[in-house]
Amino acid sequence: MGLTHFDSAGAPRMVDVGAKPATVRVAVAAARIAMQPETLAMIRAQLDGRDSPLPKGDVVGVARVAGIMAAKRTPDLIPLCHPLPLSGIDLAIDPAEDLPGLTIEATVRTTARTGVEMEALTAVSVAALTVYDMCKAVDRAMTVHDVRLIRKSGGASGDFQAADQLEREN
């Protein structure tokens, strides 16, 4: 299969999904944001209900809402992405001492003619960027990385699961 977002002359196009059946589709994406241990400690203090010197407030709560909002607005950001009726968006943001930093995972669901991979990827990307924005006053060296699709189900192309996720299950 070639690149579906280009016509025979190479011009960009929105894929016509009109003939495809609407099916249940789920996509899970993940991202990581690495930071200084002190920055993670400030976020952990917020999560534990303790005072934190972070000036912009509830980092994880705001990032979670930003990721959900971003998933809903994906077709406004990705030019050839279809608008979809999203039926559910779950966003988990958890401390990761090994980074140190946060792991972000979005699960997006719909019943539609095309998948929700872009919505899940957009959700984790914007959530990570929101963490950066909320913490940049204390840590400008944070890095966002490993933005990727973990798994997806539904549709004609079938299911996908990232190779490292398959290894973990076996």
N, CA, C and O atoms as a DFTB+ gen file, in Angstrom:
680 C
 N C O
     1  1       0.841      -1.179       0.000
     2  2       0.000       0.000       0.000
     3  2       0.882       1.237       0.000
     4  3       1.861       1.315       0.743
     5  1       0.530       2.195      -0.834
     6  2       1.289       3.437      -0.909
     7  2       0.777       4.467       0.086
     8  3      -0.029       4.163       0.966
     9  1       1.259       5.679      -0.071
    10  2       0.820       6.775       0.784
    11  2      -0.580       7.188       0.345
    12  3      -0.773       7.620      -0.791
    13  1      -1.543       7.058       1.226
    14  2      -2.943       7.256       0.858
    15  2      -3.362       8.721       0.807
    16  3      -4.430       9.023       0.273
    17  1      -2.571       9.633       1.336
    18  2      -2.959      11.034       1.362
    19  2      -2.456      11.816       0.150
    20  3      -2.384      13.044       0.185
    21  1      -2.104      11.094      -0.933
    22  2      -1.685      11.735      -2.176
    23  2      -2.428      11.100      -3.330
    24  3      -2.614       9.883      -3.361
    25  1      -2.863      11.936      -4.303
    26  2      -3.525      11.390      -5.486
    27  2      -2.479      10.916      -6.492
    28  3      -1.280      10.974      -6.219
    29  1      -2.930      10.450      -7.645
    30  2      -2.009       9.876      -8.637
    31  2      -1.012      10.900      -9.162
    32  3       0.046      10.526      -9.668
    33  1      -1.330      12.181      -9.050
    34  2      -0.409      13.229      -9.502
    35  2       0.495      13.723      -8.376
    36  3       1.340      14.590      -8.598
    37  1       0.327      13.183      -7.179
    38  2       1.163      13.574      -6.056
    39  2       0.618      14.724      -5.227
    40  3       1.291      15.207      -4.315
    41  1      -0.591      15.166      -5.534
    42  2      -1.190      16.265      -4.769
    43  2      -1.821      15.714      -3.486
    44  3      -2.362      14.608      -3.488
    45  1      -1.752      16.476      -2.399
    46  2      -2.367      16.013      -1.151
    47  2      -3.883      15.918      -1.297
    48  3      -4.506      16.708      -2.007
    49  1      -4.462      14.931      -0.607
    50  2      -5.912      14.758      -0.638
    51  2      -6.371      14.152       0.677
    52  3      -5.604      13.502       1.386
    53  1      -7.623      14.378       0.980
    54  2      -8.232      13.728       2.131
    55  2      -8.790      12.404       1.631
    56  3      -9.535      12.375       0.652
    57  1      -8.443      11.327       2.282
    58  2      -8.868       9.999       1.869
    59  2     -10.383       9.896       1.975
    60  3     -10.975      10.314       2.970
    61  1     -11.003       9.337       0.947
    62  2     -12.451       9.129       0.964
    63  2     -12.747       7.832       1.709
    64  3     -12.411       6.747       1.234
    65  1     -13.377       7.947       2.877
    66  2     -13.697       6.775       3.684
    67  2     -15.188       6.452       3.628
    68  3     -15.679       5.620       4.392
    69  1     -15.908       7.119       2.714
    70  2     -17.361       6.983       2.641
    71  2     -17.868       5.570       2.438
    72  3     -18.954       5.239       2.912
    73  1     -17.117       4.730       1.751
    74  2     -17.564       3.366       1.479
    75  2     -17.201       2.386       2.593
    76  3     -17.654       1.241       2.585
    77  1     -16.405       2.819       3.530
    78  2     -15.989       1.932       4.617
    79  2     -17.079       1.840       5.674
    80  3     -17.784       2.820       5.919
    81  1     -17.229       0.691       6.297
    82  2     -18.229       0.583       7.363
    83  2     -17.736       1.248       8.647
    84  3     -16.539       1.267       8.934
    85  1     -18.667       1.782       9.399
    86  2     -18.321       2.333      10.715
    87  2     -18.111       1.161      11.664
    88  3     -18.986       0.307      11.807
    89  1     -16.957       1.124      12.307
    90  2     -16.651       0.073      13.272
    91  2     -16.076       0.697      14.533
    92  3     -15.651       1.852      14.527
    93  1     -16.066      -0.070      15.607
    94  2     -15.459       0.390      16.851
    95  2     -13.954       0.428      16.656
    96  3     -13.355      -0.548      16.203
    97  1     -13.357       1.534      16.991
    98  2     -11.910       1.713      16.835
    99  2     -11.332       2.291      18.112
   100  3     -11.914       3.180      18.734
   101  1     -10.183       1.773      18.489
   102  2      -9.498       2.223      19.701
   103  2      -8.025       2.404      19.363
   104  3      -7.438       1.577      18.666
   105  1      -7.435       3.476      19.851
   106  2      -5.996       3.688      19.691
   107  2      -5.407       4.110      21.030
   108  3      -6.013       4.874      21.782
   109  1      -4.216       3.597      21.311
   110  2      -3.479       3.943      22.522
   111  2      -2.129       4.496      22.083
   112  3      -1.401       3.855      21.325
   113  1      -1.804       5.688      22.566
   114  2      -0.516       6.311      22.257
   115  2       0.163       6.691      23.566
   116  3      -0.481       6.809      24.608
   117  1       1.477       6.881      23.490
   118  2       2.244       7.221      24.687
   119  2       3.304       8.261      24.349
   120  3       3.722       8.408      23.201
   121  1       3.721       8.971      25.384
   122  2       4.835       9.921      25.293
   123  2       5.511       9.954      26.651
   124  3       4.952       9.521      27.659
   125  1       6.728      10.480      26.651
   126  2       7.473      10.651      27.910
   127  2       8.044      12.054      27.919
   128  3       8.448      12.580      26.882
   129  1       8.075      12.656      29.098
   130  2       8.735      13.948      29.251
   131  2       9.733      13.814      30.396
   132  3       9.366      13.561      31.544
   133  1      10.999      13.990      30.049
   134  2      12.081      13.889      31.033
   135  2      12.357      15.268      31.609
   136  3      12.235      16.285      30.926
   137  1      12.733      15.276      32.886
   138  2      12.964      16.540      33.590
   139  2      13.980      16.330      34.696
   140  3      14.391      15.204      34.977
   141  1      14.376      17.417      35.314
   142  2      15.277      17.339      36.454
   143  2      14.558      16.642      37.618
   144  3      13.345      16.787      37.764
   145  1      15.290      15.891      38.442
   146  2      14.649      15.237      39.589
   147  2      13.899      16.216      40.493
   148  3      12.869      15.869      41.072
   149  1      14.414      17.429      40.611
   150  2      13.759      18.433      41.458
   151  2      12.397      18.842      40.891
   152  3      11.461      19.109      41.644
   153  1      12.294      18.888      39.564
   154  2      11.021      19.241      38.928
   155  2      10.002      18.133      39.177
   156  3       8.847      18.405      39.505
   157  1      10.432      16.894      39.022
   158  2       9.538      15.774      39.301
   159  2       9.105      15.787      40.764
   160  3       7.952      15.481      41.069
   161  1      10.000      16.133      41.654
   162  2       9.652      16.199      43.079
   163  2       8.563      17.248      43.324
   164  3       7.678      17.040      44.154
   165  1       8.626      18.362      42.614
   166  2       7.589      19.394      42.754
   167  2       6.233      18.886      42.263
   168  3       5.202      19.156      42.880
   169  1       6.241      18.147      41.149
   170  2       4.996      17.583      40.624
   171  2       4.466      16.520      41.579
   172  3       3.266      16.462      41.846
   173  1       5.355      15.686      42.088
   174  2       4.945      14.657      43.065
   175  2       4.311      15.295      44.305
   176  3       3.333      14.778      44.845
   177  1       4.869      16.410      44.746
   178  2       4.303      17.113      45.902
   179  2       2.860      17.511      45.614
   180  3       1.990      17.368      46.474
   181  1       2.603      18.012      44.399
   182  2       1.227      18.352      44.017
   183  2       0.340      17.116      44.043
   184  3      -0.770      17.156      44.574
   185  1       0.827      16.016      43.469
   186  2       0.039      14.784      43.412
   187  2      -0.278      14.256      44.809
   188  3      -1.322      13.641      45.029
   189  1       0.630      14.502      45.747
   190  2       0.438      14.043      47.129
   191  2      -0.328      15.057      47.976
   192  3      -0.525      14.841      49.172
   193  1      -0.763      16.166      47.363
   194  2      -1.527      17.173      48.090
   195  2      -0.697      18.091      48.958
   196  3      -1.229      18.772      49.835
   197  1       0.620      18.116      48.718
   198  2       1.498      19.010      49.492
   199  2       1.733      20.301      48.712
   200  3       1.458      20.373      47.514
   201  1       2.238      21.306      49.395
   202  2       2.575      22.568      48.735
   203  2       3.691      22.331      47.730
   204  3       4.609      21.545      47.966
   205  1       3.592      23.032      46.597
   206  2       4.604      22.924      45.551
   207  2       4.906      24.321      45.037
   208  3       3.995      25.136      44.890
   209  1       6.173      24.609      44.761
   210  2       6.526      25.944      44.277
   211  2       6.247      26.168      42.788
   212  3       6.625      27.209      42.251
   213  1       5.597      25.221      42.112
   214  2       5.314      25.425      40.692
   215  2       4.288      26.545      40.542
   216  3       3.196      26.472      41.106
   217  1       4.639      27.576      39.786
   218  2       3.829      28.794      39.775
   219  2       2.505      28.709      39.022
   220  3       1.630      29.540      39.265
   221  1       2.314      27.749      38.123
   222  2       1.113      27.747      37.291
   223  2       0.020      26.805      37.787
   224  3      -1.025      26.696      37.146
   225  1       0.232      26.130      38.898
   226  2      -0.841      25.307      39.453
   227  2      -0.708      23.825      39.180
   228  3       0.400      23.308      39.034
   229  1      -1.844      23.142      39.110
   230  2      -1.958      21.682      39.010
   231  2      -1.452      21.176      37.658
   232  3      -2.205      21.133      36.685
   233  1      -0.188      20.798      37.602
   234  2       0.456      20.399      36.350
   235  2      -0.254      19.205      35.714
   236  3      -0.619      19.265      34.540
   237  1      -0.453      18.141      36.454
   238  2      -1.024      16.917      35.889
   239  2      -2.486      17.130      35.493
   240  3      -2.909      16.673      34.431
   241  1      -3.249      17.810      36.322
   242  2      -4.657      18.053      35.995
   243  2      -4.825      18.884      34.735
   244  3      -5.637      18.554      33.870
   245  1      -4.065      19.951      34.633
   246  2      -4.157      20.817      33.452
   247  2      -3.671      20.073      32.211
   248  3      -4.282      20.186      31.149
   249  1      -2.580      19.313      32.328
   250  2      -2.068      18.557      31.180
   251  2      -3.079      17.510      30.721
   252  3      -3.236      17.281      29.522
   253  1      -3.760      16.877      31.666
   254  2      -4.779      15.881      31.315
   255  2      -5.908      16.537      30.510
   256  3      -6.319      16.009      29.477
   257  1      -6.406      17.679      30.979
   258  2      -7.473      18.384      30.258
   259  2      -6.975      18.848      28.887
   260  3      -7.707      18.752      27.902
   261  1      -5.753      19.344      28.815
   262  2      -5.188      19.793      27.536
   263  2      -5.112      18.637      26.536
   264  3      -5.428      18.814      25.360
   265  1      -4.696      17.459      26.998
   266  2      -4.626      16.303      26.107
   267  2      -5.992      15.887      25.600
   268  3      -6.146      15.551      24.426
   269  1      -6.979      15.907      26.474
   270  2      -8.347      15.556      26.067
   271  2      -8.861      16.572      25.047
   272  3      -9.425      16.199      24.019
   273  1      -8.664      17.849      25.339
   274  2      -9.095      18.889      24.395
   275  2      -8.382      18.749      23.050
   276  3      -8.994      18.943      22.000
   277  1      -7.110      18.418      23.080
   278  2      -6.338      18.277      21.846
   279  2      -6.865      17.128      20.994
   280  3      -6.967      17.257      19.774
   281  1      -7.200      16.004      21.628
   282  2      -7.749      14.881      20.868
   283  2      -9.012      15.316      20.132
   284  3      -9.221      14.944      18.977
   285  1      -9.849      16.101      20.798
   286  2     -11.100      16.564      20.200
   287  2     -10.866      17.547      19.054
   288  3     -11.714      17.681      18.173
   289  1      -9.722      18.234      19.058
   290  2      -9.429      19.249      18.046
   291  2      -8.431      18.780      16.991
   292  3      -7.949      19.594      16.205
   293  1      -8.117      17.512      16.958
   294  2      -7.093      16.994      16.040
   295  2      -7.312      17.420      14.588
   296  3      -6.347      17.839      13.949
   297  1      -8.527      17.338      14.026
   298  2      -8.667      17.741      12.621
   299  2      -8.383      19.229      12.375
   300  3      -8.140      19.631      11.237
   301  1      -8.411      20.045      13.433
   302  2      -8.049      21.456      13.282
   303  2      -6.535      21.634      13.206
   304  3      -6.052      22.669      12.748
   305  1      -5.784      20.623      13.658
   306  2      -4.326      20.710      13.713
   307  2      -3.629      19.910      12.619
   308  3      -2.594      20.329      12.100
   309  1      -4.194      18.766      12.272
   310  2      -3.612      17.876      11.260
   311  2      -4.459      18.049       9.993
   312  3      -5.612      17.619       9.977
   313  1      -3.926      18.660       8.942
   314  2      -4.732      19.112       7.812
   315  2      -5.622      18.065       7.137
   316  3      -6.742      18.396       6.748
   317  1      -5.179      16.837       6.984
   318  2      -5.953      15.861       6.230
   319  2      -6.660      14.842       7.125
   320  3      -7.098      13.792       6.655
   321  1      -6.766      15.154       8.401
   322  2      -7.389      14.270       9.375
   323  2      -8.900      14.473       9.368
   324  3      -9.378      15.607       9.378
   325  1      -9.654      13.371       9.350
   326  2     -11.114      13.447       9.371
   327  2     -11.632      13.856      10.755
   328  3     -11.090      13.420      11.771
   329  1     -12.675      14.690      10.800
   330  2     -13.327      14.938      12.089
   331  2     -14.091      13.684      12.509
   332  3     -14.819      13.099      11.707
   333  1     -13.928      13.281      13.747
   334  2     -14.542      12.037      14.223
   335  2     -15.378      12.291      15.473
   336  3     -15.058      13.164      16.280
   337  1     -16.448      11.523      15.623
   338  2     -17.230      11.596      16.862
   339  2     -16.557      10.716      17.923
   340  3     -16.772       9.505      17.953
   341  1     -15.770      11.307      18.762
   342  2     -15.043      10.531      19.773
   343  2     -16.017      10.103      20.868
   344  3     -16.802      10.908      21.369
   345  1     -15.952       8.827      21.228
   346  2     -16.857       8.318      22.259
   347  2     -16.183       8.255      23.624
   348  3     -16.866       8.140      24.641
   349  1     -14.857       8.328      23.662
   350  2     -14.158       8.299      24.939
   351  2     -12.700       8.645      24.783
   352  3     -12.061       8.299      23.790
   353  1     -12.177       9.345      25.794
   354  2     -10.755       9.689      25.845
   355  2     -10.309       9.510      27.284
   356  3     -10.830      10.164      28.187
   357  1      -9.350       8.629      27.499
   358  2      -8.749       8.466      28.824
   359  2      -7.295       8.871      28.715
   360  3      -6.595       8.461      27.789
   361  1      -6.840       9.678      29.663
   362  2      -5.461      10.133      29.648
   363  2      -4.848       9.876      31.015
   364  3      -5.324      10.391      32.027
   365  1      -3.791       9.078      31.037
   366  2      -3.075       8.774      32.283
   367  2      -1.718       9.461      32.245
   368  3      -0.993       9.381      31.254
   369  1      -1.390      10.135      33.334
   370  2      -0.089      10.791      33.468
   371  2       0.499      10.322      34.789
   372  3      -0.060      10.569      35.857
   373  1       1.640       9.640      34.698
   374  2       2.225       9.027      35.884
   375  2       3.691       9.391      36.040
   376  3       4.413       9.496      35.048
   377  1       4.143       9.585      37.282
   378  2       5.565       9.813      37.531
   379  2       6.389       8.596      37.120
   380  3       5.959       7.454      37.280
   381  1       7.556       8.858      36.599
   382  2       8.492       7.800      36.215
   383  2       9.860       8.183      36.768
   384  3      10.552       9.041      36.221
   385  1      10.230       7.534      37.855
   386  2      11.506       7.852      38.517
   387  2      12.696       7.545      37.616
   388  3      13.728       8.210      37.712
   389  1      12.567       6.536      36.734
   390  2      13.691       6.136      35.886
   391  2      14.078       7.209      34.877
   392  3      15.217       7.216      34.410
   393  1      13.155       8.132      34.518
   394  2      13.505       9.165      33.536
   395  2      14.502      10.192      34.097
   396  3      15.558      10.321      33.476
   397  1      14.313      10.880      35.111
   398  2      13.068      11.125      35.829
   399  2      12.131      11.977      34.978
   400  3      12.566      12.761      34.134
   401  1      10.819      11.800      35.225
   402  2       9.833      12.573      34.487
   403  2       8.464      11.950      34.587
   404  3       8.114      11.333      35.593
   405  1       7.693      12.120      33.530
   406  2       6.327      11.616      33.496
   407  2       6.107      10.772      32.256
   408  3       6.658      11.056      31.193
   409  1       5.299       9.734      32.397
   410  2       4.814       8.987      31.242
   411  2       3.371       9.402      31.015
   412  3       2.619       9.635      31.962
   413  1       3.001       9.490      29.759
   414  2       1.661       9.926      29.387
   415  2       1.098       8.884      28.432
   416  3       1.761       8.488      27.474
   417  1      -0.118       8.447      28.695
   418  2      -0.766       7.468      27.818
   419  2      -2.202       7.889      27.572
   420  3      -2.937       8.195      28.510
   421  1      -2.599       7.903      26.309
   422  2      -3.966       8.258      25.927
   423  2      -4.620       7.069      25.248
   424  3      -4.014       6.410      24.404
   425  1      -5.855       6.803      25.623
   426  2      -6.690       5.806      24.959
   427  2      -7.888       6.559      24.401
   428  3      -8.630       7.207      25.140
   429  1      -8.066       6.466      23.087
   430  2      -9.147       7.183      22.416
   431  2     -10.019       6.166      21.691
   432  3      -9.520       5.244      21.046
   433  1     -11.351       6.356      21.811
   434  2     -12.316       5.425      21.226
   435  2     -13.316       6.165      20.345
   436  3     -13.672       7.313      20.609
   437  1     -13.758       5.485      19.294
   438  2     -14.809       5.988      18.423
   439  2     -15.488       4.818      17.730
   440  3     -14.965       3.704      17.714
   441  1     -16.644       5.077      17.166
   442  2     -17.254       4.187      16.186
   443  2     -17.354       5.024      14.922
   444  3     -18.172       5.940      14.834
   445  1     -16.512       4.704      13.943
   446  2     -16.396       5.551      12.758
   447  2     -15.830       4.757      11.591
   448  3     -15.585       3.555      11.693
   449  1     -15.628       5.464      10.471
   450  2     -15.112       4.844       9.252
   451  2     -13.589       4.919       9.140
   452  3     -13.005       4.369       8.207
   453  1     -12.957       5.591      10.081
   454  2     -11.500       5.696      10.089
   455  2     -11.018       5.702      11.533
   456  3     -11.797       5.933      12.458
   457  1      -9.741       5.449      11.713
   458  2      -9.193       5.239      13.047
   459  2      -8.899       6.508      13.828
   460  3      -9.013       7.623      13.318
   461  1      -8.516       6.303      15.083
   462  2      -8.273       7.414      16.010
   463  2      -6.808       7.491      16.452
   464  3      -6.508       8.019      17.523
   465  1      -5.906       6.970      15.634
   466  2      -4.489       7.034      15.991
   467  2      -4.008       8.476      16.132
   468  3      -3.293       8.807      17.078
   469  1      -4.400       9.328      15.193
   470  2      -3.927      10.712      15.230
   471  2      -4.453      11.439      16.462
   472  3      -3.755      12.278      17.032
   473  1      -5.669      11.127      16.875
   474  2      -6.227      11.752      18.068
   475  2      -5.457      11.328      19.312
   476  3      -5.186      12.153      20.184
   477  1      -5.107      10.061      19.401
   478  2      -4.343       9.578      20.562
   479  2      -2.936      10.187      20.567
   480  3      -2.444      10.599      21.618
   481  1      -2.296      10.245      19.411
   482  2      -0.955      10.831      19.323
   483  2      -0.980      12.335      19.623
   484  3      -0.070      12.854      20.269
   485  1      -1.997      13.016      19.166
   486  2      -2.128      14.439      19.448
   487  2      -2.355      14.673      20.936
   488  3      -1.796      15.603      21.517
   489  1      -3.178      13.828      21.549
   490  2      -3.461      13.973      22.984
   491  2      -2.186      13.894      23.813
   492  3      -1.957      14.748      24.670
   493  1      -1.343      12.873      23.571
   494  2      -0.131      12.737      24.392
   495  2       0.878      13.835      24.082
   496  3       1.604      14.281      24.971
   497  1       0.929      14.268      22.836
   498  2       1.868      15.335      22.468
   499  2       1.508      16.638      23.164
   500  3       2.373      17.296      23.742
   501  1       0.244      17.010      23.110
   502  2      -0.181      18.274      23.719
   503  2      -0.117      18.188      25.240
   504  3       0.228      19.170      25.897
   505  1      -0.440      17.041      25.804
   506  2      -0.309      16.887      27.261
   507  2       1.149      17.090      27.675
   508  3       1.418      17.776      28.661
   509  1       2.084      16.508      26.941
   510  2       3.509      16.669      27.266
   511  2       3.944      18.121      27.098
   512  3       4.686      18.642      27.931
   513  1       3.497      18.773      26.044
   514  2       3.846      20.180      25.844
   515  2       3.255      21.061      26.938
   516  3       3.846      22.071      27.317
   517  1       2.093      20.676      27.443
   518  2       1.480      21.428      28.539
   519  2       2.294      21.279      29.816
   520  3       2.472      22.248      30.554
   521  1       2.791      20.072      30.083
   522  2       3.679      19.883      31.235
   523  2       4.890      20.799      31.081
   524  3       5.293      21.475      32.028
   525  1       5.467      20.815      29.876
   526  2       6.615      21.696      29.639
   527  2       6.249      23.147      29.944
   528  3       6.977      23.836      30.659
   529  1       5.125      23.609      29.405
   530  2       4.706      24.990      29.620
   531  2       4.515      25.297      31.102
   532  3       4.906      26.366      31.572
   533  1       3.923      24.376      31.828
   534  2       3.624      24.619      33.238
   535  2       4.862      24.572      34.128
   536  3       4.868      25.136      35.222
   537  1       5.918      23.893      33.653
   538  2       7.117      23.719      34.485
   539  2       8.340      24.464      33.958
   540  3       9.397      24.427      34.588
   541  1       8.217      25.133      32.827
   542  2       9.403      25.764      32.219
   543  2      10.041      26.830      33.092
   544  3      11.226      27.122      32.933
   545  1       9.291      27.411      34.001
   546  2       9.866      28.426      34.887
   547  2      10.949      27.845      35.790
   548  3      11.845      28.563      36.233
   549  1      10.865      26.525      36.064
   550  2      11.855      25.898      36.941
   551  2      12.772      24.923      36.200
   552  3      13.780      24.485      36.755
   553  1      12.427      24.572      34.921
   554  2      13.221      23.561      34.216
   555  2      13.040      23.691      32.702
   556  3      12.135      23.086      32.127
   557  1      13.887      24.469      32.072
   558  2      13.804      24.642      30.609
   559  2      14.490      23.513      29.849
   560  3      14.414      23.470      28.621
   561  1      15.151      22.607      30.542
   562  2      15.875      21.513      29.883
   563  2      15.017      20.256      29.710
   564  3      15.534      19.220      29.291
   565  1      13.725      20.324      30.021
   566  2      12.867      19.148      29.845
   567  2      12.858      18.724      28.376
   568  3      12.991      19.555      27.478
   569  1      12.700      17.429      28.148
   570  2      12.627      16.919      26.782
   571  2      11.417      16.001      26.640
   572  3      11.141      15.163      27.499
   573  1      10.706      16.185      25.533
   574  2       9.578      15.325      25.170
   575  2      10.108      14.308      24.173
   576  3      10.748      14.666      23.184
   577  1       9.836      13.041      24.440
   578  2      10.325      12.013      23.521
   579  2       9.446      10.770      23.543
   580  3       8.519      10.658      24.346
   581  1       9.751       9.851      22.657
   582  2       9.050       8.566      22.549
   583  2       7.554       8.726      22.318
   584  3       6.765       7.937      22.839
   585  1       7.151       9.731      21.548
   586  2       5.746       9.856      21.164
   587  2       5.483       8.781      20.125
   588  3       6.111       8.759      19.066
   589  1       4.530       7.872      20.443
   590  2       4.317       6.748      19.525
   591  2       2.982       6.070      19.762
   592  3       2.355       6.206      20.812
   593  1       2.579       5.333      18.740
   594  2       1.389       4.502      18.834
   595  2       1.774       3.207      19.540
   596  3       2.734       2.543      19.149
   597  1       1.032       2.853      20.567
   598  2       1.267       1.618      21.308
   599  2       0.445       0.477      20.711
   600  3       0.955      -0.620      20.484
   601  1      -0.845       0.759      20.458
   602  2      -1.700      -0.252      19.823
   603  2      -2.931       0.425      19.258
   604  3      -3.307       1.530      19.649
   605  1      -3.546      -0.284      18.318
   606  2      -4.816       0.168      17.765
   607  2      -5.607      -1.062      17.362
   608  3      -5.051      -2.109      17.031
   609  1      -6.922      -0.902      17.401
   610  2      -7.800      -1.990      16.966
   611  2      -8.933      -1.411      16.152
   612  3      -9.283      -0.237      16.277
   613  1      -9.506      -2.275      15.304
   614  2     -10.626      -1.885      14.463
   615  2     -10.178      -1.481      13.074
   616  3      -9.026      -1.108      12.852
   617  1     -11.104      -1.562      12.155
   618  2     -10.840      -1.129      10.787
   619  2     -10.283      -2.217       9.902
   620  3      -9.921      -3.301      10.359
   621  1     -10.222      -1.896       8.607
   622  2      -9.789      -2.856       7.592
   623  2      -8.328      -3.250       7.722
   624  3      -7.954      -4.363       7.354
   625  1      -7.495      -2.350       8.243
   626  2      -6.071      -2.679       8.349
   627  2      -5.783      -3.590       9.534
   628  3      -4.657      -4.062       9.692
   629  1      -6.782      -3.841      10.363
   630  2      -6.615      -4.778      11.471
   631  2      -5.957      -4.155      12.685
   632  3      -5.812      -2.938      12.795
   633  1      -5.571      -5.023      13.579
   634  2      -4.985      -4.590      14.841
   635  2      -3.486      -4.369      14.695
   636  3      -2.827      -4.976      13.851
   637  1      -2.971      -3.492      15.531
   638  2      -1.530      -3.217      15.599
   639  2      -1.144      -3.164      17.059
   640  3      -1.883      -2.643      17.894
   641  1       0.024      -3.709      17.358
   642  2       0.600      -3.567      18.684
   643  2       2.102      -3.378      18.513
   644  3       2.747      -4.124      17.777
   645  1       2.656      -2.380      19.195
   646  2       4.089      -2.106      19.109
   647  2       4.871      -3.340      19.534
   648  3       4.481      -4.039      20.469
   649  1       5.961      -3.601      18.853
   650  2       6.744      -4.815      19.089
   651  2       7.169      -4.962      20.537
   652  3       7.102      -6.065      21.081
   653  1       7.606      -3.883      21.183
   654  2       8.052      -3.995      22.568
   655  2       6.889      -4.324      23.506
   656  3       7.104      -4.910      24.567
   657  1       5.682      -3.962      23.136
   658  2       4.508      -4.300      23.944
   659  2       4.182      -5.782      23.818
   660  3       3.747      -6.412      24.782
   661  1       4.395      -6.342      22.619
   662  2       4.204      -7.780      22.417
   663  2       5.170      -8.572      23.256
   664  3       4.804      -9.585      23.851
   665  1       6.435      -8.103      23.309
   666  2       7.467      -8.793      24.092
   667  2       7.121      -8.803      25.580
   668  3       7.357      -9.796      26.268
   669  1       6.556      -7.687      26.077
   670  2       6.179      -7.612      27.485
   671  2       5.091      -8.608      27.849
   672  3       5.090      -9.166      28.946
   673  1       4.151      -8.831      26.909
   674  2       3.040      -9.729      27.173
   675  2       3.434     -11.198      27.100
   676  3       2.769     -12.050      27.690
   677  1       4.504     -11.497      26.385
   678  2       4.903     -12.906      26.220
   679  2       5.959     -13.319      27.221
   680  3       6.399     -14.469      27.214
